[in-house]
């Protein structure tokens, strides 16, 4: 069973994105394949920062637009304790987003930890 913890990066931190105040959130996921951020009906999950770390040699992780959906990142391959943290960008810019109403899914081989900073936004 996946172990997932979802929480706000800072419960009082909000930002004005295109004239609307949005709560910026963070999800931490440590497991085998599964939803890093669950789907939100009618909303896209817009990711502005993420980090991935391996818990063992030969681990692979790729973030996807839902289970079986399009690839949102490359397939990162790691040795033990290696990781990646691409540059963070400032909202309202984002690195990638899911389709409306679709989860952010991690396809994982081995042991991986994923941290994602995001907000959910109307499907525009």
C-alpha positions as CSV (number, residue, x, y, z in Angstrom):
1,X,0.0,0.0,0.0
2,X,1.5,3.4,-1.0
3,X,2.5,5.8,1.8
4,X,1.5,9.3,0.7
5,X,1.3,12.5,2.7
6,X,-0.2,15.6,1.2
7,X,0.0,18.9,3.0
8,X,0.3,22.7,2.3
9,X,3.9,24.0,2.0
10,X,2.9,26.8,4.4
11,X,-0.7,27.0,5.4
12,X,-0.6,30.8,5.4
13,X,1.2,31.1,2.1
14,X,-0.9,32.3,-0.8
15,X,0.0,34.0,-4.0
16,X,-1.8,36.1,-6.6
17,X,-1.9,34.1,-9.8
18,X,-3.5,36.0,-12.7
19,X,-5.6,38.1,-10.4
20,X,-6.8,35.2,-8.2
21,X,-5.4,34.2,-4.8
22,X,-4.2,30.5,-4.9
23,X,-2.8,28.3,-2.2
24,X,0.6,26.9,-3.1
25,X,0.8,23.2,-1.9
26,X,3.4,20.5,-1.5
27,X,3.0,16.8,-1.7
28,X,5.6,14.2,-0.4
29,X,5.4,10.7,-1.7
30,X,7.5,7.7,-0.8
31,X,6.4,4.4,-2.2
32,X,6.1,2.3,-5.3
33,X,4.1,3.7,-8.3
34,X,1.0,5.7,-7.4
35,X,-0.6,9.1,-7.3
36,X,1.7,11.9,-5.9
37,X,-1.1,14.4,-6.1
38,X,-4.7,13.1,-6.4
39,X,-7.0,14.3,-9.2
40,X,-9.1,17.5,-8.5
41,X,-12.3,17.5,-10.5
42,X,-12.1,20.1,-13.3
43,X,-8.6,21.3,-12.2
44,X,-5.1,21.0,-13.6
45,X,-2.3,20.3,-11.2
46,X,0.4,22.8,-12.1
47,X,3.9,21.9,-10.8
48,X,6.4,24.7,-10.2
49,X,9.1,22.6,-8.4
50,X,9.9,19.0,-7.7
51,X,12.6,16.8,-6.3
52,X,13.2,13.0,-6.6
53,X,15.6,10.9,-4.6
54,X,16.5,7.2,-4.8
55,X,16.4,4.9,-1.9
56,X,18.4,2.2,-3.6
57,X,20.5,1.4,-6.7
58,X,18.7,0.8,-10.0
59,X,15.6,3.0,-9.1
60,X,13.7,4.7,-11.9
61,X,11.0,7.4,-11.7
62,X,8.9,9.2,-14.3
63,X,6.1,11.6,-13.5
64,X,3.0,11.1,-15.7
65,X,-0.4,12.6,-16.5
66,X,-2.3,10.1,-14.5
67,X,-1.8,6.3,-14.5
68,X,-0.9,5.3,-18.0
69,X,-1.0,8.9,-19.2
70,X,1.5,11.0,-21.1
71,X,5.0,11.5,-19.8
72,X,5.5,14.8,-18.0
73,X,9.2,14.2,-17.2
74,X,12.0,12.0,-18.5
75,X,12.5,8.6,-16.9
76,X,15.1,9.5,-14.2
77,X,17.5,6.6,-13.4
78,X,19.3,6.6,-10.1
79,X,22.0,4.8,-8.1
80,X,21.6,4.6,-4.4
81,X,21.0,8.0,-2.7
82,X,21.2,9.9,-6.0
83,X,18.5,12.5,-6.8
84,X,17.5,15.4,-8.9
85,X,15.9,18.8,-8.1
86,X,15.3,20.8,-11.3
87,X,15.2,24.6,-11.0
88,X,12.1,26.1,-9.3
89,X,10.2,28.7,-11.2
90,X,7.9,31.4,-9.8
91,X,4.2,31.0,-10.3
92,X,2.2,31.7,-12.4
93,X,4.8,30.0,-14.6
94,X,5.0,26.2,-14.1
95,X,7.2,23.3,-15.3
96,X,4.3,21.1,-16.4
97,X,0.7,20.3,-15.7
98,X,-1.7,17.4,-15.7
99,X,-4.8,17.3,-17.9
100,X,-8.0,18.6,-16.2
101,X,-9.3,16.2,-13.5
102,X,-6.2,14.0,-13.7
103,X,-3.8,13.0,-11.0
104,X,-0.1,13.5,-11.0
105,X,1.2,9.9,-11.1
106,X,4.7,8.6,-10.4
107,X,5.8,5.5,-12.3
108,X,8.4,4.0,-10.1
109,X,10.8,1.0,-10.2
110,X,12.6,0.4,-6.9
111,X,12.5,2.8,-3.9
112,X,11.9,6.5,-4.6
113,X,10.9,9.6,-2.7
114,X,9.2,12.4,-4.6
115,X,8.4,16.0,-3.4
116,X,6.2,18.2,-5.6
117,X,5.3,21.9,-5.1
118,X,2.1,22.8,-7.0
119,X,-1.2,24.5,-7.1
120,X,-4.5,23.2,-8.6
121,X,-6.0,25.6,-11.2
122,X,-9.0,25.9,-13.4
123,X,-8.7,23.9,-16.7
124,X,-7.7,26.8,-19.0
